[in-house]
Amino acid sequence: MKVKPLYDRVLIKRLEANEKVKGGIIIPDTAKEKPIEGEVLAVGNGKILEDGKVRALDIKAGDRVLFSKYAGTEIKIDGEEHLMMREEDILGVIEK
């Protein structure tokens, strides 16, 4: 299934969190916090401004991003968890 976000929304797949901490302790699934880092899979056409013009998004598919902890709406696509959120919920792009 393909999903195309509308307007200023982006589709993100969360990246897996580390299962070990620096001391070597393994964290069980129930105690893990959800990661705030993900990969952008798809983006909308842009934000519609008050004058009716469309501003293109700064984010593009393939970017690794950081987002707020409680941002977005969780959705399942083909059995996998994804997040749909607005561009404004993204805190930054991770550059390599």
GROMACS elastic network, one bead per residue, 0.5 to 0.9 nm:
[ bonds ]
;  ai    aj funct       b0    kb
    1    77     6  0.69640   500
    1    78     6  0.67501   500
    2    77     6  0.84135   500
    3    11     6  0.81299   500
    3    42     6  0.77006   500
    3    77     6  0.84468   500
    4    10     6  0.85578   500
    4    11     6  0.80745   500
    4    42     6  0.64571   500
    4    43     6  0.69687   500
    4    44     6  0.66119   500
    5     8     6  0.77569   500
    5     9     6  0.54905   500
    5    10     6  0.58672   500
    5    11     6  0.66027   500
    5    42     6  0.67715   500
    5    43     6  0.57120   500
    5    45     6  0.80502   500
    5    84     6  0.77755   500
    6     9     6  0.58002   500
    6    10     6  0.80934   500
    6    43     6  0.77501   500
    6    45     6  0.67128   500
    6    46     6  0.79563   500
    7    10     6  0.87641   500
    7    43     6  0.82987   500
    7    45     6  0.52893   500
    7    47     6  0.53501   500
    7    48     6  0.70416   500
    7    54     6  0.86209   500
    7    86     6  0.87038   500
    8    43     6  0.74184   500
    8    44     6  0.54660   500
    8    45     6  0.67513   500
    8    48     6  0.79613   500
    8    55     6  0.88553   500
    8    56     6  0.83001   500
    8    57     6  0.68272   500
    8    85     6  0.84270   500
    8    86     6  0.56196   500
    8    87     6  0.57624   500
    8    88     6  0.83642   500
    9    42     6  0.87761   500
    9    43     6  0.62133   500
    9    44     6  0.55089   500
    9    45     6  0.85362   500
    9    46     6  0.79294   500
    9    47     6  0.84934   500
    9    84     6  0.66428   500
    9    85     6  0.53458   500
    9    87     6  0.57990   500
    9    88     6  0.88674   500
   10    40     6  0.68641   500
   10    41     6  0.76276   500
   10    42     6  0.58289   500
   10    44     6  0.62071   500
   10    59     6  0.82820   500
   10    60     6  0.87429   500
   10    61     6  0.86612   500
   10    83     6  0.81336   500
   10    84     6  0.57215   500
   10    85     6  0.55483   500
   10    86     6  0.60974   500
   10    87     6  0.64680   500
   11    39     6  0.85346   500
   11    40     6  0.59002   500
   11    41     6  0.55141   500
   11    42     6  0.51595   500
   11    43     6  0.63373   500
   11    44     6  0.87115   500
   11    61     6  0.87632   500
   11    82     6  0.69278   500
   11    83     6  0.57904   500
   11    85     6  0.67566   500
   11    86     6  0.89596   500
   12    38     6  0.60176   500
   12    39     6  0.54862   500
   12    41     6  0.55756   500
   12    42     6  0.73664   500
   12    65     6  0.87583   500
   12    82     6  0.57321   500
   12    83     6  0.50556   500
   12    84     6  0.63208   500
   12    85     6  0.78743   500
   13    37     6  0.86757   500
   13    38     6  0.53819   500
   13    39     6  0.53437   500
   13    40     6  0.65174   500
   13    41     6  0.68427   500
   13    80     6  0.86718   500
   13    81     6  0.70894   500
   13    83     6  0.63112   500
   14    17     6  0.87930   500
   14    34     6  0.83503   500
   14    35     6  0.66981   500
   14    36     6  0.73409   500
   14    37     6  0.60468   500
   14    39     6  0.64897   500
   14    40     6  0.88740   500
   14    81     6  0.78692   500
   14    82     6  0.66668   500
   14    83     6  0.74614   500
   15    35     6  0.67149   500
   15    36     6  0.81590   500
   15    37     6  0.59278   500
   15    39     6  0.69321   500
   16    19     6  0.87382   500
   16    34     6  0.84190   500
   16    35     6  0.68670   500
   16    37     6  0.85552   500
   16    38     6  0.84867   500
   17    20     6  0.89789   500
   17    32     6  0.80344   500
   17    33     6  0.80977   500
   17    34     6  0.71916   500
   17    35     6  0.56782   500
   17    37     6  0.88212   500
   18    21     6  0.73172   500
   18    27     6  0.86582   500
   19    25     6  0.83787   500
   19    26     6  0.57286   500
   19    27     6  0.56195   500
   19    28     6  0.76900   500
   19    29     6  0.84116   500
   19    32     6  0.81766   500
   20    23     6  0.77909   500
   20    24     6  0.56172   500
   20    25     6  0.54978   500
   20    27     6  0.61150   500
   21    24     6  0.54536   500
   21    25     6  0.56044   500
   21    26     6  0.67605   500
   21    27     6  0.75900   500
   22    25     6  0.74566   500
   23    26     6  0.89978   500
   27    30     6  0.82911   500
   27    31     6  0.64964   500
   27    32     6  0.64686   500
   28    31     6  0.55773   500
   28    32     6  0.65601   500
   29    32     6  0.53813   500
   29    33     6  0.86739   500
   30    33     6  0.84959   500
   32    35     6  0.87166   500
   33    36     6  0.89278   500
   34    37     6  0.89845   500
   34    69     6  0.79483   500
   35    38     6  0.77872   500
   35    69     6  0.79480   500
   36    65     6  0.83132   500
   36    66     6  0.56429   500
   36    67     6  0.54725   500
   36    68     6  0.65008   500
   36    69     6  0.58444   500
   36    70     6  0.88769   500
   37    64     6  0.70785   500
   37    65     6  0.56556   500
   37    67     6  0.64206   500
   37    94     6  0.89710   500
   38    63     6  0.83685   500
   38    64     6  0.56174   500
   38    65     6  0.55147   500
   38    66     6  0.66337   500
   38    67     6  0.80131   500
   39    61     6  0.78300   500
   39    62     6  0.60825   500
   39    63     6  0.57525   500
   39    65     6  0.62565   500
   39    66     6  0.89934   500
   40    43     6  0.74972   500
   40    59     6  0.79888   500
   40    60     6  0.69616   500
   40    62     6  0.52857   500
   40    63     6  0.54401   500
   40    64     6  0.64110   500
   40    65     6  0.72712   500
   41    60     6  0.83154   500
   41    61     6  0.50736   500
   41    62     6  0.61507   500
   41    63     6  0.82343   500
   42    60     6  0.73124   500
   42    61     6  0.51431   500
   42    62     6  0.81434   500
   43    46     6  0.81600   500
   43    57     6  0.78391   500
   43    59     6  0.74345   500
   43    60     6  0.63700   500
   43    61     6  0.63985   500
   43    87     6  0.89073   500
   44    47     6  0.83701   500
   44    56     6  0.86536   500
   44    57     6  0.77683   500
   45    54     6  0.78261   500
   45    55     6  0.82604   500
   45    56     6  0.63821   500
   45    57     6  0.72836   500
   46    54     6  0.57264   500
   46    55     6  0.52453   500
   46    57     6  0.52249   500
   47    53     6  0.83041   500
   47    54     6  0.54788   500
   47    55     6  0.51920   500
   47    56     6  0.66402   500
   47    57     6  0.71628   500
   47    87     6  0.88467   500
   48    51     6  0.80905   500
   48    52     6  0.59254   500
   48    53     6  0.57816   500
   48    55     6  0.63659   500
   48    56     6  0.89992   500
   49    52     6  0.53163   500
   49    53     6  0.54493   500
   49    54     6  0.60630   500
   49    55     6  0.69605   500
   50    53     6  0.74303   500
   51    54     6  0.88920   500
   56    59     6  0.88371   500
   57    60     6  0.73217   500
   57    87     6  0.73902   500
   58    87     6  0.83260   500
   59    62     6  0.88714   500
   59    63     6  0.68775   500
   59    65     6  0.87331   500
   59    87     6  0.75183   500
   59    90     6  0.89930   500
   59    93     6  0.78667   500
   60    63     6  0.59891   500
   61    64     6  0.88872   500
   63    93     6  0.66586   500
   63    94     6  0.74309   500
   63    95     6  0.83448   500
   64    92     6  0.86941   500
   64    93     6  0.58388   500
   64    94     6  0.53870   500
   64    95     6  0.76122   500
   65    90     6  0.68550   500
   65    91     6  0.73870   500
   65    92     6  0.56656   500
   65    94     6  0.55525   500
   65    95     6  0.88976   500
   66    90     6  0.60382   500
   66    91     6  0.54607   500
   66    92     6  0.53829   500
   66    93     6  0.63913   500
   66    94     6  0.72376   500
   67    70     6  0.84630   500
   67    71     6  0.67890   500
   67    72     6  0.89382   500
   67    89     6  0.59803   500
   67    91     6  0.50281   500
   67    92     6  0.71455   500
   68    71     6  0.52140   500
   68    72     6  0.85913   500
   68    89     6  0.61940   500
   68    90     6  0.66697   500
   68    91     6  0.67215   500
   69    72     6  0.89868   500
   70    73     6  0.87856   500
   71    83     6  0.83750   500
   71    84     6  0.86635   500
   71    85     6  0.65775   500
   71    86     6  0.84826   500
   71    89     6  0.60655   500
   71    90     6  0.82584   500
   72    83     6  0.57324   500
   72    84     6  0.52674   500
   72    86     6  0.71598   500
   72    89     6  0.75344   500
   73    82     6  0.82752   500
   73    83     6  0.54462   500
   73    84     6  0.52477   500
   73    85     6  0.63744   500
   74    81     6  0.67228   500
   74    82     6  0.57484   500
   74    84     6  0.65491   500
   74    85     6  0.89339   500
   75    80     6  0.82150   500
   75    81     6  0.58865   500
   75    82     6  0.53255   500
   75    83     6  0.59935   500
   75    84     6  0.71841   500
   76    79     6  0.56140   500
   76    80     6  0.52648   500
   76    82     6  0.59950   500
   76    83     6  0.84997   500
   77    80     6  0.53545   500
   77    81     6  0.66573   500
   77    82     6  0.70753   500
   78    81     6  0.86191   500
   85    88     6  0.82562   500
   85    89     6  0.66307   500
   85    90     6  0.81393   500
   86    89     6  0.56209   500
   86    90     6  0.74770   500
   87    90     6  0.55563   500
   87    91     6  0.88010   500
   88    91     6  0.75563   500
   90    93     6  0.80515   500
